[in-house]
Amino acid sequence: ELLQMLHPEHVMGLAIGNELELLQFKGTDLAPEECVVRIWEEGYYWRQFRHIISEFDALGFSSIPVTGVFTGLGLAGNPFYELPGKARVNSFLENATSAYGSRFAFTFNFYPYFDPNMHLDAGTSDQCENALAVAGCWGRNCVVPAQMRQARLKMRQITGSSKRILWIGETGWSSPLSGSLKTRMKPCEAWSSMETFRRFYHGFLEWDLEIGGGQQAPDHIFWFTMRDSWNFGVGEHFGLISACDEPACKVSSTDYVPARFTLVSEEEKQQACGDESLYNGWVYGETGCRNKCVMDTSCMFYSEWAESHDGMRWCRH
């Protein structure tokens, strides 16, 4: 129903599957071995991919690009990652480009933050200045542009052209420390610092999309993400804000305050809040009520009660 309301001119593309080559590392509780085998060896992913696209096309979207999203691990092969029983990215991309031609968009999520090839500075157990010099930047020889350049070259191995559609579905940095970071960089405080987050985001905004090697820039690239999130139950902190109701961006000035409130007496409260409430209900967390008021330009006063249960408290604006 949503697609029919949007119409093709308002749809950029259709992505089916995200980072499925990483399922093999999620543990058997989340991704049983038989599930991974079914997805890749028994062809479930490819069948679903074609089925969903057939439904998409039947609605009138046959001119819209389609894609499957992979990570930097997808580049670890010749030309792409192929490990029987674990993930067959190369086979999938061969099938997809054969079936859909130039309509198929190559999409990768590139995260230098998680790069397992990064090392701590020699002779240290918690310093990473050298790794940050190549991972936290956007020059041609920095990690993300270099991966994009490599992706273009590998695309040519499969299609004969390095100029097919290339989308970077996600890239970003985490601050504070992401619970999913398992590499050697974990002990390095600077790796997950707000200064590094700020510098990486600033570089992203100023980047001219040049990837070097005479290769065409990616067609689109997306920052991950607007707010901190959970990944298979593990907290990650790639968001520009820490929570949905947080009114201040992480990269704001240190002295920035989105709004200032003054505690009023009971008598003043009765006089100020005699009109109808803008909101009268539950909020989550110690700052939930305040944040909700800040995000509503009509809100001038708020009242909150002590926590009741599960971090919830009553709030009135």
C-alpha positions as CSV (number, residue, x, y, z in Angstrom):
1,E,0.0,0.0,0.0
2,L,2.8,2.4,0.8
3,L,4.6,1.8,-2.5
4,Q,1.4,2.4,-4.4
5,M,1.0,5.8,-2.6
6,L,4.7,6.7,-3.3
7,H,4.9,5.8,-7.0
8,P,8.2,4.9,-8.7
9,E,9.4,8.5,-8.9
10,H,9.7,8.7,-5.2
11,V,11.5,5.4,-4.6
12,M,15.3,5.3,-4.9
13,G,15.7,1.5,-4.8
14,L,14.7,-1.8,-3.1
15,A,17.2,-3.5,-0.8
16,I,16.6,-7.1,0.2
17,G,18.9,-8.6,2.8
18,N,21.4,-6.7,5.0
19,E,24.9,-8.0,6.0
20,L,23.8,-11.6,5.7
21,E,27.4,-12.8,5.3
22,L,27.9,-11.9,9.0
23,L,25.2,-14.3,10.3
24,Q,27.9,-17.0,10.6
25,F,29.5,-14.9,13.4
26,K,26.3,-14.2,15.4
27,G,26.4,-17.5,17.4
28,T,24.1,-20.5,17.1
29,D,21.5,-19.0,19.5
30,L,20.8,-16.2,17.0
31,A,21.8,-17.8,13.8
32,P,21.8,-21.7,13.9
33,E,24.1,-23.4,11.5
34,E,21.2,-25.0,9.6
35,C,19.7,-21.5,9.1
36,V,23.0,-20.2,7.6
37,V,23.2,-23.3,5.4
38,R,19.6,-22.8,4.3
39,I,20.2,-19.2,3.3
40,W,23.2,-19.8,1.2
41,E,23.7,-23.5,0.3
42,E,20.0,-24.2,-0.2
43,G,19.3,-21.0,-2.1
44,Y,16.8,-19.4,0.2
45,Y,18.2,-15.9,-0.1
46,W,18.3,-16.0,-3.9
47,R,14.8,-17.4,-4.2
48,Q,13.4,-14.7,-1.8
49,F,15.3,-12.0,-3.6
50,R,13.7,-12.9,-6.9
51,H,10.3,-13.4,-5.4
52,I,10.2,-10.0,-3.7
53,I,11.4,-8.3,-6.8
54,S,8.7,-10.0,-8.9
55,E,6.1,-8.6,-6.5
56,F,7.8,-5.2,-6.6
57,D,7.8,-5.2,-10.4
58,A,4.2,-6.2,-10.6
59,L,3.3,-3.0,-8.8
60,G,5.0,-0.9,-11.5
61,F,8.5,-0.5,-10.1
62,S,10.5,-2.5,-12.7
63,S,12.6,0.5,-13.5
64,I,13.8,1.0,-9.9
65,P,17.3,-0.4,-8.9
66,V,17.4,-3.4,-6.7
67,T,20.2,-4.5,-4.3
68,G,21.5,-6.7,-1.6
69,V,23.7,-5.1,1.1
70,F,27.0,-6.6,2.2
71,T,29.9,-5.4,4.4
72,G,33.6,-5.0,3.8
73,L,34.0,-8.7,4.4
74,G,32.2,-9.1,1.0
75,L,35.4,-7.8,-0.7
76,A,37.5,-10.6,0.8
77,G,37.6,-12.9,-2.1
78,N,38.3,-13.2,-5.8
79,P,36.5,-11.1,-6.6
80,F,34.0,-11.4,-3.7
81,Y,33.7,-13.5,-0.5
82,E,32.8,-17.1,-1.1
83,L,33.0,-19.7,1.7
84,P,30.8,-22.8,1.4
85,G,28.5,-23.3,4.3
86,K,29.1,-19.8,5.6
87,A,28.3,-17.2,2.9
88,R,28.3,-17.1,-0.9
89,V,28.5,-13.4,-1.7
90,N,30.3,-13.9,-5.0
91,S,27.7,-16.4,-6.3
92,F,24.9,-14.1,-5.3
93,L,26.4,-11.1,-7.1
94,E,27.0,-13.2,-10.2
95,N,23.4,-14.3,-10.2
96,A,22.0,-10.9,-9.5
97,T,24.1,-9.1,-12.1
98,S,23.2,-11.8,-14.6
99,A,19.5,-11.6,-13.9
100,Y,19.1,-7.9,-13.5
101,G,21.9,-6.4,-15.4
102,S,22.7,-2.7,-14.8
103,R,19.5,-2.4,-12.7
104,F,21.3,-4.2,-9.9
105,A,23.1,-1.8,-7.5
106,F,26.2,-3.0,-5.6
107,T,25.8,-1.9,-2.0
108,F,28.3,-2.2,0.8
109,N,28.5,-1.0,4.4
110,F,32.0,0.1,5.2
111,Y,33.1,0.6,8.9
112,P,36.7,1.3,9.6
113,Y,35.7,1.3,13.3
114,F,35.2,-2.5,13.1
115,D,38.2,-3.2,10.7
116,P,39.9,-6.3,12.1
117,N,43.1,-5.4,10.3
118,M,43.8,-2.4,12.5
119,H,46.6,-2.7,15.1
120,L,47.6,-0.9,18.2
121,D,50.7,1.3,18.1
122,A,53.9,-0.8,18.4
123,G,55.0,-1.3,22.0
124,T,51.7,-0.2,23.5
125,S,48.6,-1.9,24.8
126,D,46.1,1.0,24.5
127,Q,47.3,3.5,21.9
128,C,46.1,3.7,18.3
129,E,47.4,6.9,16.8
130,N,48.7,5.1,13.6
131,A,45.4,3.3,13.1
132,L,43.4,6.4,13.5
133,A,45.6,8.2,10.9
134,V,44.3,5.8,8.2
135,A,40.9,4.8,9.5
136,G,39.5,8.1,10.8
137,C,40.0,10.1,7.6
138,W,38.6,10.6,4.1
139,G,41.7,11.1,1.8
140,R,42.2,8.8,-1.1
141,N,44.5,6.5,0.9
142,C,42.2,6.3,3.9
143,V,40.3,3.1,4.6
144,V,36.8,4.0,3.4
145,P,37.8,5.6,0.0
146,A,40.2,2.7,-0.5
147,Q,37.5,0.1,0.1
148,M,35.3,1.9,-2.4
149,R,38.0,1.9,-5.0
150,Q,38.6,-1.8,-4.4
151,A,34.8,-2.4,-4.8
152,R,34.8,-0.7,-8.1
153,L,37.6,-2.9,-9.4
154,K,35.9,-6.0,-8.2
155,M,32.7,-5.0,-9.8
156,R,34.5,-4.9,-13.1
157,Q,35.7,-8.5,-12.6
158,I,32.1,-9.7,-12.5
159,T,30.4,-7.3,-14.9
160,G,33.1,-6.1,-17.2
161,S,32.5,-2.5,-16.0
162,S,33.5,-0.6,-12.9
163,K,30.8,2.0,-13.6
164,R,27.7,0.1,-12.5
165,I,25.7,1.6,-9.6
166,L,27.6,1.6,-6.3
167,W,25.9,2.6,-3.1
168,I,27.5,2.9,0.3
169,G,24.6,1.9,2.5
170,E,26.3,2.7,5.8
171,T,29.4,4.2,7.2
172,G,30.0,5.9,10.5
173,W,31.8,5.9,13.8
174,S,30.8,4.9,17.4
175,S,31.2,7.0,20.5
176,P,31.1,6.0,23.2
177,L,32.5,2.4,22.9
178,S,30.3,0.1,20.9
179,G,29.4,-3.1,22.7
180,S,29.9,-5.0,19.5
181,L,33.6,-3.9,19.1
182,K,35.7,-7.0,19.4
183,T,38.9,-6.0,17.6
184,R,42.4,-5.0,19.0
185,M,41.2,-1.4,19.1
186,K,38.9,-2.0,22.1
187,P,41.5,-0.9,24.8
188,C,42.3,2.3,22.9
189,E,40.3,5.1,24.5
190,A,40.9,7.5,21.6
191,W,39.4,5.0,19.1
192,S,35.9,5.5,20.6
193,S,36.3,9.0,21.8
194,M,33.9,11.9,21.0
195,E,36.8,13.8,19.4
196,T,37.4,10.9,16.9
197,F,33.6,10.7,16.2
198,R,33.5,14.4,15.6
199,R,36.5,14.4,13.3
200,F,35.2,11.5,11.3
201,Y,31.8,13.0,10.8
202,H,33.3,16.4,9.9
203,G,35.5,14.7,7.3
204,F,32.5,13.0,5.9
205,L,30.6,16.3,5.5
206,E,33.6,17.9,3.7
207,W,34.6,14.9,1.6
208,D,34.3,15.5,-2.2
209,L,33.6,11.7,-2.9
210,E,37.0,11.3,-4.6
211,I,38.2,7.7,-4.2
212,G,41.4,7.8,-6.3
213,G,42.8,5.5,-8.9
214,G,40.8,7.1,-11.6
215,Q,37.7,5.3,-10.3
216,Q,34.2,6.7,-10.4
217,A,32.8,8.0,-7.1
218,P,30.0,6.0,-5.4
219,D,26.6,7.0,-6.7
220,H,25.2,7.5,-3.2
221,I,26.6,7.2,0.3
222,F,24.7,7.2,3.6
223,W,25.8,8.1,7.1
224,F,24.9,5.7,9.9
225,T,23.1,6.9,11.8
226,M,20.6,9.3,13.3
227,R,20.4,7.8,16.8
228,D,22.2,5.1,18.8
229,S,20.7,1.7,18.4
230,W,20.8,-2.0,19.3
231,N,22.3,-4.7,17.1
232,F,21.3,-8.2,18.0
233,G,20.8,-7.1,21.6
234,V,24.1,-5.2,21.8
235,G,24.3,-1.4,22.2
236,E,26.0,0.6,19.5
237,H,26.6,4.3,19.5
238,F,26.9,5.5,15.9
239,G,24.0,8.0,16.2
240,L,24.3,11.7,15.9
241,I,21.9,11.7,18.9
242,S,21.9,9.2,21.7
243,A,18.2,8.5,21.8
244,C,15.0,9.3,19.8
245,D,13.9,12.1,22.1
246,E,17.4,13.6,22.7
247,P,17.2,17.3,21.6
248,A,21.0,17.9,21.5
249,C,23.3,16.4,18.8
250,K,26.5,14.6,20.0
251,V,28.7,17.0,18.0
252,S,27.2,20.2,19.4
253,S,29.4,22.7,21.2
254,T,30.3,21.6,24.8
255,D,28.4,24.5,26.3
256,Y,25.3,24.1,24.1
257,V,22.0,23.8,26.1
258,P,18.9,23.2,23.9
259,A,16.6,24.8,26.5
260,R,16.7,26.2,30.0
261,F,14.0,25.7,32.6
262,T,13.5,27.2,36.1
263,L,11.9,25.3,39.0
264,V,8.7,27.1,40.0
265,S,6.7,27.0,43.2
266,E,3.4,25.2,43.6
267,E,1.5,28.6,43.5
268,E,3.3,29.6,40.3
269,K,2.7,26.2,38.7
270,Q,-1.1,26.6,39.2
271,Q,-1.0,30.0,37.5
272,A,1.2,29.0,34.7
273,C,-0.3,25.6,33.8
274,G,-4.0,26.3,34.1
275,D,-4.7,25.6,30.4
276,E,-5.1,22.2,28.8
277,S,-2.2,19.8,28.9
278,L,-0.1,19.3,25.7
279,Y,0.9,15.9,27.0
280,N,-0.2,13.8,30.0
281,G,1.3,10.3,30.0
282,W,4.3,8.1,30.5
283,V,7.8,8.8,29.5
284,Y,11.0,6.8,29.8
285,G,14.1,7.9,31.8
286,E,15.2,10.7,34.0
287,T,15.3,13.2,31.1
288,G,12.3,11.9,29.1
289,C,9.8,14.5,30.3
290,R,12.2,17.4,29.8
291,N,13.2,16.2,26.4
292,K,9.6,15.8,25.3
293,C,8.9,19.4,26.3
294,V,12.0,20.7,24.6
295,M,11.0,19.0,21.3
296,D,7.6,20.7,21.4
297,T,7.9,24.4,20.6
298,S,4.5,25.1,22.3
299,C,5.7,23.6,25.7
300,M,6.8,26.2,28.3
301,F,6.4,24.2,31.5
302,Y,6.6,20.5,32.5
303,S,5.9,18.5,35.6
304,E,7.2,15.0,36.3
305,W,6.8,12.4,38.9
306,A,9.2,9.9,40.5
307,E,10.0,6.7,38.6
308,S,7.1,4.2,38.8
309,H,8.2,1.0,37.0
310,D,10.8,-0.1,34.4
311,G,12.3,3.3,34.1
312,M,8.9,4.9,33.4
313,R,7.6,8.0,35.0
314,W,4.5,10.2,34.6
315,C,4.9,13.5,32.7
316,R,2.7,16.4,32.1
317,H,3.2,19.5,29.8
